[in-house]
Amino acid sequence: AARKPALPSLWAGIFVAIIIAAINGTGFGDILNIMQYGYSPSVSASIAGAGEDAAALAKVLAESNITVAPDIALEAANDIVKLMERGGLQSMNWTISLIICAFTFGFAMETCGFLKVMLEAIMKPIRSVGGMITATIMSCFVCDIFLGDQYLSIAMPGTMFRSAFEEKGLHPRMLSRSLEDAGTLLSVLIPWNTCGAYHTTVLGVPTVQYIPYAFLNYLNPIVAIIMTYMGIGIFWRGKDGEPVKGGKTRPADLV
């Protein structure tokens, strides 16, 4: 499949959706409301709202010219509402506000010097790239456990370790990769983490039951640490900021 930049693809999807909605008779005001608050299938929502009230359900079906058994219509409507009733800018405000709070907290700690003190304590025994990657992954895991959110578990260690990776001469992709290896992948393994709770709700399977089968999530950080200690997949920052593949030590021409 062809790879395209994310933002142009998102904008293209928005414009195509607007055109399709307009062709199907949706007014401009309704389109703006959908973009702001998300889409809600009106007929399905009305059927689901009628619930077990036989008279109300029969009335909604008659008004919508739907000739389906009420119990089947109700079950289908509930599934459609769960699947389709979502989206909009407002639905993302919780995530956006959480990210803003995380970065504000991180920058406040950095400005006050707290991150520097914490980083010095963590980096004191570290002498190798493998040790740095291990420290980053473990920090993300600890944040996943105690902060309970994936975004915080990425933002906090990312802010804290950024300067250390720069001083070591490592390319930023090394930090980004480590944050993903732990902050993202391990979050779904924590029952009280927002990701773990979300997956339990969506899948209907408790976290402790799907953990044994989540091979990627718990093996990826381990493999990342092992490969780094073996000198595999290490990228240093070039003179112009480009990634330079190397071994356990920084290439002499980049020093």
C-alpha positions, 0 to 999 in steps of 0.5 A: 500500500502507498504510504502518504503523510498523515495530515494531508490524508486526514484532511482529505478524509474530512473533505471527502466525508463532508462531500458524501454527507452533503450529497446525502442531504445533510445540511452544513450546520449538521455537518459542523455539529458532527465535526464538533460533537461526533456522529449519532445515528438518529434512527438507531439511537431512537430505537435504542432509546425506546428500550424494552418499552414495546409501545414506544419501540413499535412507534419508532419502527412504524415512523421509520418504516422499518418492518423488522421484529422489535427484539431484532431491531433493538439488538441491532440498534444497540450494536450500531449505536455502540459502533457509530456514535462517536467522533468529533473534536469534543470527544478528544478534549479529555486526551488533549487536556491530559497531554497538556497537563502532562507537558505542563507538569513536565516543563514545571519539573524541568524548570524547577530542576527536579528532572535534573536531580532525578536524571542525575540519580538515574544516570549515575550508574549508567555507562552504556547505551544499553543501560540508558535504554533499559533505564528509559524502558523501566521509567516508562513501566513505572510511570505506567503503573503509578501514573495510570495513563499511557500519555503521561508514561510517554511524556514524563520519561520523554521530557526527562531523558531528552537531554541525556540522549542529546549529551550521549549523541544518540539520535532522537529516534532511539528515545522515541523507539524506547518510549513506544517499546515501554510507555505504549506497549506495556500500558495495556498490561496494567489493569488500572491504566487507562489503556488496560481499562479500555481494552478490558471494556472493549474486548470484554476480557479481564487484563489478567486473562489476555496478558499471556497472549499479548506476546508483542507487548511484553516481549518487545521491551525485552528484545529491545534491551537485548538488541541494544546490549548486542549493539544492534539497531543503535542510531547516533546523531550525525553532524547534520542531525541525520541518523547514523547507524553504529555500534555500542560506542559513538563513531569516531567521526561524529565525536 
